[in-house]
């Protein structure tokens, strides 16, 4: 299988997807240190990566983590959290999930869903299921299927933030725990940026505060 790895910018560092597995996501100053949350999950992450490499998906680095696409369309992310590793499907809400394994990143999540892994045995046990879910996700993406939000006029998050949350379930969970007022202030701050690069930079700059449960203008 031909497998392409694209270069992207993350915190002013040009990295290949390989670097994520060697040094971390680069979202914080712990990248490349033993304290990086990717480090304790390295073996499990690499095992899942080998499973993903058996598919037709293309691997890229997006938002600091490996993103797997088909014909340029995002299908899933592979991410490390403090207490688990997740395979996060961008349109997971559309998957049939016959095994009942998909988890919502937060109570307001209407699109992304993820599979949880906490030990190597999980990879062996669930690898066939992962491949089946990927096959369904690719077919959905190629069919042009769209997420139908409960209220299209008032979707919970803008698309660029939904995509970022899919790449960072830990941040999605932390954002969901914020008070409605704090969430609104962040959304106004993010959406007031006109350029995608500025939107991404603002999210990255605000991530530490969100993880601490603070509002945009709280110090």
TORKOL-4160 file (C-alpha; in steps of 0.2 Angstrom, whole numbers, padded with zeros to 4 digits, m for minus):
219
<pt num="1" X="0000" Y="0000" Z="0000"/>
<pt num="2" X="0006" Y="0017" Z="m0004"/>
<pt num="3" X="0007" Y="0028" Z="0011"/>
<pt num="4" X="0010" Y="0047" Z="0011"/>
<pt num="5" X="0015" Y="0057" Z="0026"/>
<pt num="6" X="0012" Y="0076" Z="0024"/>
<pt num="7" X="0022" Y="0090" Z="0033"/>
<pt num="8" X="0012" Y="0103" Z="0043"/>
<pt num="9" X="0016" Y="0117" Z="0054"/>
<pt num="10" X="0013" Y="0114" Z="0073"/>
<pt num="11" X="0019" Y="0128" Z="0085"/>
<pt num="12" X="0032" Y="0134" Z="0072"/>
<pt num="13" X="0039" Y="0116" Z="0070"/>
<pt num="14" X="0038" Y="0107" Z="0054"/>
<pt num="15" X="0035" Y="0089" Z="0059"/>
<pt num="16" X="0031" Y="0073" Z="0051"/>
<pt num="17" X="0018" Y="0061" Z="0059"/>
<pt num="18" X="0033" Y="0050" Z="0064"/>
<pt num="19" X="0038" Y="0064" Z="0076"/>
<pt num="20" X="0022" Y="0062" Z="0086"/>
<pt num="21" X="0026" Y="0044" Z="0091"/>
<pt num="22" X="0044" Y="0049" Z="0095"/>
<pt num="23" X="0042" Y="0066" Z="0104"/>
<pt num="24" X="0023" Y="0070" Z="0106"/>
<pt num="25" X="0010" Y="0081" Z="0099"/>
<pt num="26" X="0019" Y="0098" Z="0103"/>
<pt num="27" X="0004" Y="0106" Z="0110"/>
<pt num="28" X="0013" Y="0110" Z="0126"/>
<pt num="29" X="0031" Y="0112" Z="0132"/>
<pt num="30" X="0032" Y="0094" Z="0138"/>
<pt num="31" X="0035" Y="0088" Z="0120"/>
<pt num="32" X="0051" Y="0077" Z="0119"/>
<pt num="33" X="0052" Y="0075" Z="0138"/>
<pt num="34" X="0047" Y="0060" Z="0149"/>
<pt num="35" X="0032" Y="0069" Z="0156"/>
<pt num="36" X="0024" Y="0071" Z="0138"/>
<pt num="37" X="0007" Y="0061" Z="0139"/>
<pt num="38" X="0012" Y="0052" Z="0123"/>
<pt num="39" X="0027" Y="0044" Z="0131"/>
<pt num="40" X="0018" Y="0031" Z="0142"/>
<pt num="41" X="0006" Y="0026" Z="0128"/>
<pt num="42" X="0020" Y="0024" Z="0115"/>
<pt num="43" X="0019" Y="0005" Z="0113"/>
<pt num="44" X="0000" Y="0005" Z="0112"/>
<pt num="45" X="0000" Y="0020" Z="0099"/>
<pt num="46" X="0012" Y="0011" Z="0088"/>
<pt num="47" X="0002" Y="m0005" Z="0089"/>
<pt num="48" X="m0013" Y="0005" Z="0083"/>
<pt num="49" X="m0004" Y="0014" Z="0070"/>
<pt num="50" X="0001" Y="m0003" Z="0062"/>
<pt num="51" X="m0017" Y="m0008" Z="0062"/>
<pt num="52" X="m0021" Y="0009" Z="0053"/>
<pt num="53" X="m0007" Y="0006" Z="0041"/>
<pt num="54" X="m0016" Y="m0009" Z="0034"/>
<pt num="55" X="m0030" Y="0002" Z="0028"/>
<pt num="56" X="m0031" Y="0013" Z="0012"/>
<pt num="57" X="m0031" Y="0028" Z="0023"/>
<pt num="58" X="m0018" Y="0042" Z="0021"/>
<pt num="59" X="m0008" Y="0047" Z="0036"/>
<pt num="60" X="m0005" Y="0066" Z="0040"/>
<pt num="61" X="0000" Y="0076" Z="0055"/>
<pt num="62" X="m0015" Y="0088" Z="0059"/>
<pt num="63" X="m0017" Y="0098" Z="0075"/>
<pt num="64" X="m0002" Y="0089" Z="0082"/>
<pt num="65" X="m0008" Y="0072" Z="0080"/>
<pt num="66" X="m0009" Y="0058" Z="0067"/>
<pt num="67" X="m0025" Y="0061" Z="0056"/>
<pt num="68" X="m0031" Y="0048" Z="0043"/>
<pt num="69" X="m0039" Y="0054" Z="0028"/>
<pt num="70" X="m0047" Y="0047" Z="0012"/>
<pt num="71" X="m0047" Y="0057" Z="m0004"/>
<pt num="72" X="m0042" Y="0072" Z="0006"/>
<pt num="73" X="m0057" Y="0070" Z="0018"/>
<pt num="74" X="m0054" Y="0068" Z="0037"/>
<pt num="75" X="m0059" Y="0051" Z="0044"/>
<pt num="76" X="m0051" Y="0048" Z="0060"/>
<pt num="77" X="m0038" Y="0054" Z="0073"/>
<pt num="78" X="m0026" Y="0044" Z="0084"/>
<pt num="79" X="m0023" Y="0053" Z="0100"/>
<pt num="80" X="m0016" Y="0050" Z="0118"/>
<pt num="81" X="m0025" Y="0057" Z="0133"/>
<pt num="82" X="m0018" Y="0056" Z="0151"/>
<pt num="83" X="m0028" Y="0040" Z="0155"/>
<pt num="84" X="m0031" Y="0032" Z="0138"/>
<pt num="85" X="m0028" Y="0032" Z="0119"/>
<pt num="86" X="m0042" Y="0035" Z="0107"/>
<pt num="87" X="m0046" Y="0032" Z="0089"/>
<pt num="88" X="m0058" Y="0047" Z="0086"/>
<pt num="89" X="m0070" Y="0047" Z="0071"/>
<pt num="90" X="m0074" Y="0064" Z="0064"/>
<pt num="91" X="m0092" Y="0058" Z="0059"/>
<pt num="92" X="m0093" Y="0044" Z="0073"/>
<pt num="93" X="m0111" Y="0049" Z="0076"/>
<pt num="94" X="m0116" Y="0042" Z="0059"/>
<pt num="95" X="m0108" Y="0025" Z="0063"/>
<pt num="96" X="m0120" Y="0011" Z="0067"/>
<pt num="97" X="m0108" Y="0005" Z="0081"/>
<pt num="98" X="m0115" Y="m0013" Z="0083"/>
<pt num="99" X="m0103" Y="m0016" Z="0097"/>
<pt num="100" X="m0109" Y="m0001" Z="0107"/>
<pt num="101" X="m0091" Y="0004" Z="0110"/>
<pt num="102" X="m0091" Y="0022" Z="0103"/>
<pt num="103" X="m0089" Y="0036" Z="0116"/>
<pt num="104" X="m0095" Y="0054" Z="0115"/>
<pt num="105" X="m0080" Y="0067" Z="0119"/>
<pt num="106" X="m0093" Y="0078" Z="0128"/>
<pt num="107" X="m0112" Y="0079" Z="0132"/>
<pt num="108" X="m0114" Y="0092" Z="0118"/>
<pt num="109" X="m0104" Y="0082" Z="0105"/>
<pt num="110" X="m0115" Y="0079" Z="0090"/>
<pt num="111" X="m0102" Y="0073" Z="0077"/>
<pt num="112" X="m0086" Y="0065" Z="0084"/>
<pt num="113" X="m0086" Y="0048" Z="0093"/>
<pt num="114" X="m0070" Y="0038" Z="0099"/>
<pt num="115" X="m0065" Y="0021" Z="0103"/>
<pt num="116" X="m0055" Y="0019" Z="0120"/>
<pt num="117" X="m0039" Y="0009" Z="0122"/>
<pt num="118" X="m0030" Y="0007" Z="0139"/>
<pt num="119" X="m0019" Y="m0008" Z="0137"/>
<pt num="120" X="m0011" Y="m0018" Z="0123"/>
<pt num="121" X="m0023" Y="m0032" Z="0124"/>
<pt num="122" X="m0037" Y="m0020" Z="0119"/>
<pt num="123" X="m0028" Y="m0018" Z="0102"/>
<pt num="124" X="m0028" Y="m0037" Z="0098"/>
<pt num="125" X="m0046" Y="m0039" Z="0105"/>
<pt num="126" X="m0053" Y="m0024" Z="0095"/>
<pt num="127" X="m0042" Y="m0023" Z="0079"/>
<pt num="128" X="m0055" Y="m0032" Z="0068"/>
<pt num="129" X="m0069" Y="m0020" Z="0075"/>
<pt num="130" X="m0058" Y="m0005" Z="0072"/>
<pt num="131" X="m0056" Y="m0010" Z="0054"/>
<pt num="132" X="m0074" Y="m0013" Z="0052"/>
<pt num="133" X="m0078" Y="0004" Z="0059"/>
<pt num="134" X="m0065" Y="0012" Z="0047"/>
<pt num="135" X="m0073" Y="0003" Z="0032"/>
<pt num="136" X="m0090" Y="0010" Z="0037"/>
<pt num="137" X="m0083" Y="0028" Z="0040"/>
<pt num="138" X="m0074" Y="0028" Z="0023"/>
<pt num="139" X="m0090" Y="0023" Z="0014"/>
<pt num="140" X="m0100" Y="0037" Z="0024"/>
<pt num="141" X="m0087" Y="0050" Z="0019"/>
<pt num="142" X="m0087" Y="0045" Z="0001"/>
<pt num="143" X="m0106" Y="0045" Z="0000"/>
<pt num="144" X="m0106" Y="0063" Z="0006"/>
<pt num="145" X="m0115" Y="0060" Z="0022"/>
<pt num="146" X="m0117" Y="0075" Z="0033"/>
<pt num="147" X="m0120" Y="0077" Z="0052"/>
<pt num="148" X="m0138" Y="0083" Z="0055"/>
<pt num="149" X="m0136" Y="0094" Z="0070"/>
<pt num="150" X="m0152" Y="0095" Z="0082"/>
<pt num="151" X="m0153" Y="0113" Z="0077"/>
<pt num="152" X="m0144" Y="0118" Z="0061"/>
<pt num="153" X="m0147" Y="0136" Z="0066"/>
<pt num="154" X="m0138" Y="0134" Z="0082"/>
<pt num="155" X="m0125" Y="0120" Z="0080"/>
<pt num="156" X="m0115" Y="0118" Z="0096"/>
<pt num="157" X="m0098" Y="0122" Z="0089"/>
<pt num="158" X="m0092" Y="0129" Z="0072"/>
<pt num="159" X="m0085" Y="0116" Z="0061"/>
<pt num="160" X="m0066" Y="0121" Z="0063"/>
<pt num="161" X="m0068" Y="0119" Z="0082"/>
<pt num="162" X="m0078" Y="0102" Z="0080"/>
<pt num="163" X="m0063" Y="0096" Z="0069"/>
<pt num="164" X="m0051" Y="0102" Z="0082"/>
<pt num="165" X="m0060" Y="0093" Z="0096"/>
<pt num="166" X="m0060" Y="0077" Z="0086"/>
<pt num="167" X="m0041" Y="0078" Z="0086"/>
<pt num="168" X="m0040" Y="0082" Z="0105"/>
<pt num="169" X="m0054" Y="0073" Z="0115"/>
<pt num="170" X="m0046" Y="0079" Z="0131"/>
<pt num="171" X="m0049" Y="0097" Z="0127"/>
<pt num="172" X="m0067" Y="0093" Z="0121"/>
<pt num="173" X="m0071" Y="0085" Z="0138"/>
<pt num="174" X="m0063" Y="0100" Z="0147"/>
<pt num="175" X="m0073" Y="0112" Z="0136"/>
<pt num="176" X="m0089" Y="0103" Z="0139"/>
<pt num="177" X="m0087" Y="0105" Z="0158"/>
<pt num="178" X="m0085" Y="0124" Z="0157"/>
<pt num="179" X="m0100" Y="0134" Z="0162"/>
<pt num="180" X="m0111" Y="0140" Z="0147"/>
<pt num="181" X="m0105" Y="0158" Z="0150"/>
<pt num="182" X="m0087" Y="0153" Z="0148"/>
<pt num="183" X="m0090" Y="0142" Z="0133"/>
<pt num="184" X="m0099" Y="0157" Z="0125"/>
<pt num="185" X="m0084" Y="0169" Z="0128"/>
<pt num="186" X="m0072" Y="0157" Z="0120"/>
<pt num="187" X="m0083" Y="0154" Z="0105"/>
<pt num="188" X="m0085" Y="0172" Z="0102"/>
<pt num="189" X="m0066" Y="0174" Z="0103"/>
<pt num="190" X="m0063" Y="0159" Z="0091"/>
<pt num="191" X="m0076" Y="0164" Z="0079"/>
<pt num="192" X="m0071" Y="0182" Z="0078"/>
<pt num="193" X="m0055" Y="0177" Z="0069"/>
<pt num="194" X="m0057" Y="0177" Z="0050"/>
<pt num="195" X="m0042" Y="0166" Z="0045"/>
<pt num="196" X="m0041" Y="0148" Z="0048"/>
<pt num="197" X="m0023" Y="0150" Z="0054"/>
<pt num="198" X="m0029" Y="0163" Z="0067"/>
<pt num="199" X="m0043" Y="0152" Z="0073"/>
<pt num="200" X="m0031" Y="0138" Z="0076"/>
<pt num="201" X="m0018" Y="0149" Z="0085"/>
<pt num="202" X="m0032" Y="0156" Z="0096"/>
<pt num="203" X="m0038" Y="0138" Z="0101"/>
<pt num="204" X="m0020" Y="0133" Z="0105"/>
<pt num="205" X="m0017" Y="0148" Z="0115"/>
<pt num="206" X="m0033" Y="0146" Z="0125"/>
<pt num="207" X="m0030" Y="0127" Z="0128"/>
<pt num="208" X="m0021" Y="0128" Z="0145"/>
<pt num="209" X="m0035" Y="0139" Z="0152"/>
<pt num="210" X="m0048" Y="0128" Z="0146"/>
<pt num="211" X="m0040" Y="0112" Z="0153"/>
<pt num="212" X="m0039" Y="0122" Z="0170"/>
<pt num="213" X="m0057" Y="0126" Z="0169"/>
<pt num="214" X="m0055" Y="0145" Z="0167"/>
<pt num="215" X="m0063" Y="0157" Z="0156"/>
<pt num="216" X="m0055" Y="0167" Z="0142"/>
<pt num="217" X="m0052" Y="0182" Z="0152"/>
<pt num="218" X="m0048" Y="0174" Z="0169"/>
<pt num="219" X="m0030" Y="0173" Z="0175"/>
